[in-house]
Amino acid sequence: MKAQRSYAEAGRWMRNARPGRIHRLRFARRSLGRGLVMGTALMGLIGLAAPSRFASVGSRTLGTGWPSLVVIGLIALCALYAIVRREHIRSAIDRGREPFLRPLSNISGFDGAADALAACPDAFKTRFAIGWIWRPLALFGLGIVCTFSTAYFVIDAALARFRVGWGQPAYAAGFLVLGLVVFALSADKLSTWRLAVSVYKEVTSGYRA
């Protein structure tokens, strides 16, 4: 019972650390857009280098006219986006690395969640990691897979000169909608993901001085 109370207390500290209002749809749209940019660039490069990896009959490679130019144009737009947003991208990477490098004791709820989790047995600490770290990360990863799948069908259709059946746009739209839903579902736990990582690391392995 004491372990359960401590675990529940850790959960309360984590929930209290969330922003006052979580804009699920806004987060989902932004994540979807960024995932599509990354997916389009990656799939475009694969399509140019190894078109045989794409399924549509008639998929071709460089030197075959406008399909290749369309793909190159999409890759160029993605590269331009990355250049324009490079500071934001660098900041996002730094924020993702931060909880692995130092305790986020400046965030409200860190001390309370860490103390409560420290009072839990190892099984509850693992449960905390699964629920607050790995599950939202897995959901976010699934959303990225969905956006990459959408990008795959777009590049595949371009390489096939858009001579595709109705299934192609249907699959692309389906993965797009699924990605939006998955990102929206992960928004609340991801809002405290950095804090959860820092709390778990503080309690289990600690930080080097």
C-alpha positions in Angstrom: 0.0 0.0 0.0 2.8 2.4 0.8 4.5 1.7 -2.5 1.2 2.4 -4.3 0.7 5.6 -2.5 4.2 6.7 -3.3 3.7 5.8 -7.0 0.4 7.7 -7.1 2.1 10.7 -5.5 4.8 10.6 -8.2 2.0 10.5 -10.8 0.3 13.5 -9.3 3.5 15.6 -9.3 3.9 14.7 -13.0 0.4 15.6 -13.9 0.6 18.9 -12.0 3.7 19.7 -14.0 1.8 19.7 -17.3 1.1 23.1 -19.0 -2.2 24.6 -17.9 -3.8 23.7 -21.3 -2.5 21.1 -23.7 -3.3 22.0 -27.3 -3.5 18.5 -28.7 -4.5 19.4 -32.2 -1.8 22.2 -32.5 0.8 19.8 -31.3 -0.4 17.1 -33.7 -0.4 19.4 -36.7 3.1 20.6 -36.0 4.5 17.1 -35.4 2.7 15.9 -38.5 4.2 18.7 -40.6 7.7 18.1 -39.3 7.4 14.4 -39.8 6.3 14.9 -43.4 9.3 17.1 -44.1 11.7 14.5 -42.8 9.9 11.7 -44.4 9.6 13.4 -47.8 13.4 14.2 -47.8 14.3 10.7 -46.8 12.0 8.9 -49.2 12.9 11.2 -52.0 16.6 10.5 -51.6 15.8 6.7 -51.5 13.6 7.1 -54.5 16.3 8.7 -56.6 19.0 6.4 -55.5 17.1 3.1 -55.5 13.7 3.4 -57.3 13.3 -0.4 -57.2 12.4 0.0 -53.5 9.1 1.6 -54.5 6.2 -0.5 -55.5 4.5 1.4 -58.4 4.9 0.0 -61.9 6.8 2.6 -63.9 8.9 4.0 -61.1 12.0 5.4 -62.6 15.2 7.1 -61.6 17.2 10.2 -62.6 17.3 11.1 -66.3 13.7 10.3 -67.1 12.2 13.7 -67.2 9.8 15.6 -64.9 9.2 12.8 -62.3 12.8 13.1 -61.1 12.5 16.9 -61.2 9.4 16.8 -59.0 11.2 14.6 -56.4 14.3 16.8 -56.5 12.1 19.8 -56.0 10.4 18.3 -53.0 13.8 17.4 -51.5 15.0 21.0 -52.1 12.0 22.4 -50.3 12.6 20.1 -47.4 16.2 21.2 -47.3 15.2 24.9 -47.4 12.8 24.3 -44.5 15.6 22.8 -42.5 17.9 25.7 -43.2 15.3 28.3 -42.3 14.3 26.4 -39.1 17.9 25.3 -38.2 17.9 27.3 -34.9 14.6 25.7 -33.9 15.8 22.3 -34.8 19.1 22.7 -32.9 17.1 23.9 -29.9 14.8 20.9 -30.0 17.7 18.6 -30.1 19.4 20.3 -27.2 16.1 20.1 -25.2 15.8 16.4 -25.9 19.4 15.8 -24.7 19.2 18.0 -21.6 17.4 15.6 -19.2 20.2 13.0 -19.9 22.9 15.5 -19.0 21.6 17.4 -16.0 18.7 17.2 -13.5 15.8 19.4 -14.5 15.4 20.7 -10.9 14.3 24.1 -12.2 11.0 22.5 -13.4 8.2 22.6 -10.9 7.4 19.1 -9.6 10.9 17.6 -10.1 11.8 17.3 -6.4 8.3 16.1 -5.4 8.2 13.4 -8.2 11.8 12.3 -7.5 11.2 11.9 -3.8 8.0 10.0 -4.3 9.5 7.7 -7.0 12.6 7.1 -4.8 10.3 5.6 -2.1 8.9 3.1 -4.7 10.3 -0.4 -5.2 12.0 -1.2 -8.5 8.9 -2.7 -10.1 7.1 0.7 -9.7 10.1 2.6 -11.0 9.9 0.4 -14.1 6.2 1.0 -14.4 6.9 4.8 -14.2 9.4 4.5 -17.0 7.0 2.6 -19.2 4.1 4.8 -18.6 5.7 8.2 -18.6 8.8 7.7 -20.8 8.6 4.7 -23.2 4.8 4.7 -24.0 4.6 8.3 -25.1 7.9 7.9 -27.0 6.5 4.8 -28.7 3.3 6.7 -29.7 5.4 9.5 -31.1 7.5 7.0 -33.0 4.4 5.5 -34.4 3.2 8.9 -35.6 6.6 9.4 -37.3 6.2 6.0 -39.0 2.7 7.1 -40.3 4.1 10.4 -41.7 7.0 8.5 -43.4 4.4 6.1 -44.9 2.5 9.0 -46.3 5.7 10.5 -47.8 6.5 7.1 -49.3 3.2 7.0 -51.2 3.7 10.6 -52.4 7.2 9.9 -53.7 6.1 6.6 -55.2 3.3 8.3 -57.1 5.6 11.0 -58.4 8.1 8.4 -59.7 5.3 6.5 -61.3 4.2 9.7 -63.1 1.0 9.7 -61.0 -0.3 6.7 -62.9 -1.6 5.0 -59.8 -4.9 3.5 -58.7 -7.3 4.9 -56.1 -5.5 2.9 -53.4 -2.4 5.0 -53.5 -4.0 8.3 -52.3 -6.3 6.4 -50.0 -3.4 4.8 -48.2 -1.6 8.1 -48.0 -4.6 9.9 -46.6 -5.2 7.0 -44.1 -1.7 7.1 -42.7 -1.9 10.9 -42.6 -5.1 10.8 -40.5 -3.7 8.0 -38.3 -0.5 10.0 -37.7 -2.6 13.1 -36.7 -4.6 11.0 -34.2 -1.5 9.3 -32.7 0.3 12.6 -32.2 -2.7 14.0 -30.5 -3.0 11.1 -28.2 0.7 11.4 -27.2 0.5 15.2 -26.5 -0.2 15.1 -22.8 2.5 12.6 -21.7 5.0 14.2 -24.1 4.5 17.5 -22.4 6.2 16.1 -19.3 8.5 13.6 -21.1 11.7 15.6 -20.4 10.8 15.9 -16.7 10.0 12.2 -16.5 13.3 11.2 -18.0 15.2 13.5 -15.6 13.2 12.2 -12.5 13.8 8.6 -13.5 17.5 9.1 -14.1 17.9 11.0 -10.9 16.3 8.2 -8.9 17.9 5.2 -10.6 21.4 6.1 -11.8 21.8 9.7 -10.8 23.9 12.4 -12.5 27.6 12.7 -12.4 28.8 15.8 -10.6 
